[in-house]
């Protein structure tokens, strides 16, 4: 099934199914915690989550209580972890909608113990340790102190202990193995103190593909589910099919002589005779205008440079051959057997692959579904 999120965003739910099956097979017998935060990385929270639910994922990771509530109201009953953005939100929602909460600092641990006592029922908590990524989580050097204090708490329910690998490919293997060793010691320490979490999870998308020895009974997969390898280094290890295609169409064509400027001489001059084409997609979609003159697009399955300047509703390409009016132009995704991946584009502007899809504006067309 094809889902049109806007005039320019096409979502292939069959590709999502295929990617899930490939990842689940890769990490079995571990379960897949499908990360659908930030509107499923811009792919559509509800439809993607329902698809993954039917395919048998173990649960979902969301960015806020609001996303978790949306999933519950859509009929999803599997475990939901609120990974970020919950401090200051009505904590009773975690009980009302059966949401688990990520505790990434000692302050949050103490807070969840307190509110669990006040509410008379524990809030399921996923306790996060920083084992080397250096982003969020209680530092692993404080694990013993932290776990001993938690063991004395009477109301906190530790449903899971987790961490995040600083891993994007084989070059990070030694660091990844070191984190695995640290994480394993933390779990052993927790068990010795009587803390026996139902879930443990450490692997991210890259590790799910490249490090099968990662411990835990869950694997958090985000961008890989959507058919985007997290880096070039792991792209060849597991075939994935892009779920999103960002596309526009050619709305005007101009023949160009070598040295002629297009659309004006201030930004680009033709390196040889060819054709300039205007496309009906601009920065109002959320596509980063700073990538122009660095990125390429797909036209008839062939790569063409994105040139000149990008306006709110238009951009421009240069081609050796004359494009037909209304021809599809793909900014990322698949066309005629070719794929333009996010990992090819994001480094051009110092971004991470998943950032590009989350920046998109989704103005829905009148027709939503087609077979």
N, C-alpha and C positions, 0 to 999 in steps of 0.2 A: 504493500500500500504506500502511496505517495501522499505526503502531507505538505501543503503549501502554507508556510507561516507568514509569508508576505508575497508581494509581487516578485521579489528577488530571491527568496529563501525556499528551497525545496528540500524536504526531509524524506529519506527512503527508510521506512520502518522495517522493510525486509532486510536491509543491510544491517540495521541495529540487531535484529534477531541473529543474523549470521555471525556478527562480531561477538555477541554474547556467547553463542555456542562454542566458538573457537576458543575464547578466553576461559570458559568454564571447563572445557576439555583439558586445556593447558594446565590449570591449577588444581584439578580434581585430586583428592576428595575435598579440598577446601571449598567453601561457599564463596560466592561473589557478592560483596556489598556494593551495589551499584550507586556510584556517586552521581546524583542528579541535581546538585546544588546549582544556584544561579540559573534557574530555569533550564536545567539539564544542559548547562554550558551553552545556552541559547538555542537548544534544539527542540524545546517544548516540554515542559515539566510533566504534564498529565499524560499525554499520549505516549511519550517515551517510557515513563514509569509503568503505565499499564502494560505496554508491550513487554518490558523486562519482567514484570510480575508474572505474566502468563508464561514466559519462558523459564521461570523457576529460579530467579535470583533469590539470595538469602535475605536481603533487606536493602534499605536505601539510606544514603547519606545526603542530607539537605543542608542548606546554608542558613536557615532561619526557622523559628517555630511556625511562621506563616506558611512556608512551603510544606512543612510536615502536616499542618492542618489541612491544606489543600489536598494532599495525598489521601489522608483519612476520609475526607468528605467525598473523594472520588471512588471510594470503596476499597482502597488498599489496606490490608490488615497485617502485613508483614512488619518486622521491626524497622523502625525509622530512627536514625541518629541525627540529631541537630548538631552540626559540626562547629558552627560559628554563630555569632550575632544573636545570642539569647540573653545576655546580661541586660537587666532592666525591663525585660518583657514579662508579661504575666506568667509566673512560674506554675500556676495551677493548670495551665494549658498542657504541661507535660504529663499530668495525671489524667486530665479529661480526655486527651487524645492519644494516650499511651506512647509518648515520645521519650526516647533516651537522650541524655544530655552529655556533651563533651566537657570534661573538666581538664583544662589545660594549664591550670595554675593552682597553687595552694589556696589562694583566696577563693577560687571557685569550689574547691573541695569543702572548705569550711562553710561556705554559703549553702551548698547543697545539703550538707549535714544539718544545718540549722533549719532550712525550710522543710526538709523531710520530717524533722521532729515536729515542727509547727503544723504541718498538714496531716500528720498522723499516718503517713504512708511514704515509703521511700521512692525517690525518683531514680530510675535506672540510669547509672552513670558509667560512661566510658572514660577511664583515667588515662591521660596521655603523658608519656615521658619523651623528653628530647634525648635521643640516643646518638645524635651527631648531625642532624640537619641544621640545628641552630636557629629554628624559626619560632615555634611555640611548643609548649610542653614543659613539665617539671624536669629540670636537668637530671640526668641519670646519676650524677654523683650524690644527689639527695634522695635516691630511691629508697634506701634502707630507712632513713629517718621518716620519710613520707609514709611508707607502708606500715611502719610500726605505729605511727599516729593513727592511721586509718583503721588498723586492726582494733584499736581501742574505741572507735566510734560505734555508737549503738544504732544509728538510723540510716547511714549511708549504704546504698546498695551498689557495689562495684560489679556491674554487668560485664564489663570488658576492660582489658588493659591493652593499650595500643601505642604505636609510635609511627614515624614516617621516615622512610629511607631517603637518604640524600643520593639517589640513584637515577641516572638517566641513560645509562648504557654501560657496555663492558669496561670502559675506562674507569668506572667507579666501583669495580668489583671488590677491590681490597677494602675500600671504605664501607661498602655494603656488608661484607663478611664481618667486619669489626662491629658494625651496628647489630647484626644478627647475634653475635656473641653477647653483647651488652644486654640486648632485649631478652635473650634466653635466661641470663642470670637474674634479671628483674622478675620474670615469671616464676622461676624457681624460688626466689626469696618470698614472693607473694604467697606461694603455696605453703611454704614453711611456716608462715604466720597465720595460716588459716584462711587466706584470701584466695578463693578459687573462682576466677571469673568464668562466665559461660563462654565468652568469646575472647580471642586474642587476634590482633591484626597488625601487620607491619608493612606488607607489600603494597606498593603503588602500581600504576599501570606498567611502567618500565620493568619493575622487578617481577611482576606477574608474568611477563613475557620472557625475561632473560635469567631470572634467578629462582628456579623451582625449589631450591632448598630453603627459601624464606619460611620461618616458622609461623605458626598461627593456624586457626581454623577458618578465618575469613581473609579475603583479599579485596582491598579497596581498588576498584577500577573506575577511572574517570574518563579521560579523553580517549583512551584506547577503545572503550565501548562504542564511541561515536566514529570509529574507523580512522582515527588520527594517531599515528605513532607519536609518542611523546618526544622522540628525538630521531635524528637520522640513523644513529647508532643501532637502534633496535628495529628499524623499519623492515628489515629483511627477515627477521626472526619468526614473525607470525603474520600471515596474510590478513589484512584488515580492509574493509570496504568503507569508504567515506559515506557517512549518513547525510551530511549536509552538502548541498551544492548552492553556492552563491552565484547568481547569474544575472545578466542583463541582455540587451539586444542592440544590434547596430541600427542607429536611426539616421545616420548620414555618412556619406563616403566622399572623400576628396582625393584626386590623384596628386602626387607630390613628386617634384624633381629633387635630385640630390642637392642638399643644402637648403632646401625650402623649409621655413618654419611651420610648425603645426602644434596646436591650433593658432599660435602666434610664434614669432621667431624668438621670443624672450625665454622660452622654456625648453624647446626641442627643435632640432633641425634634422631633416631626413638624411641618414648616412648613405643612402642610395635611392634610386627611383623606386617608388612604391605607392602605397595608399594609406591615408589616414582615415580612421573611422571613429565617429562619435558614438558613445554607448550611453544608454539611458540609466546609468547608475552612478551616483555621486556620494559625497560624504554624508548626506542626510541618512543613508542606510546604516552608518556606523563604520563603514570601511575607512581605514586610516588614510587620509590624503597624503601624509608624509611618506608613504611607500611608493608613490608615483615616481617614475624614472628609475626605479630599482626593481620593481616586481614585473612579472609577466602574467598574462592571462591566456586562456585557451580559446582558440577560434577554429572551428572545424577539426578539433583534435590536435591542433598544432600550437606551439608556444609563440606568442607575440608580445613585444614589450608594451607595457602601459606607460604612456609618454605625456609630456606637456604639463598639464595642470588638471586638477580635479575641482569641479564646482559642486554646488549643492546637489545637483541632479544629473550631472554629466561627467564622463571621463573619456579618455582617448587612447587608441592603440595605433601601432604602425605595423603594416603588413606588406610583404613582397607582392602578394596577389590581391586582387580586388575582392573585398568581402561583399556578400549580398546583403541588401537591406533586410532587416529582421532576423539576421543570423544570430544564434545564441552565442554569447560570450561568457565564459566561466571564470570567475575570479578566484574561487577555490572549489574543489570537488572533482567530479568526473565528467568526461565528455569523450565520446567516440573511442573508448578503450584507454584513454589517457587520464591520469589523475594529477591534480595540483594539490599538494599537501600543505597543511598549515606550517609544518616544521620547515618548509622551504621559504615561507614568507615571513614568519614572525621574527627571525633573527635580523632581518633587514632593518627593523626599527627597534631592536632590543626588547622585543616582547616575548612572552611565552605563547605557545600554540593556542592554548585554550582561551587566552585573552581575546583573540580576534573574533571568535564566535560570540563571546559574551558582550561585546561592544555593539552588536547589531540591534537595529530598531526593527520591531516586528509590527508592521501595519498590515493587518489581515485583509486579504482580498475577499470578494463576495463568494467565491467558490473555495471551499476548504479542502475537500477530499476528492481524489480521483483514483481509479484503479488502473 
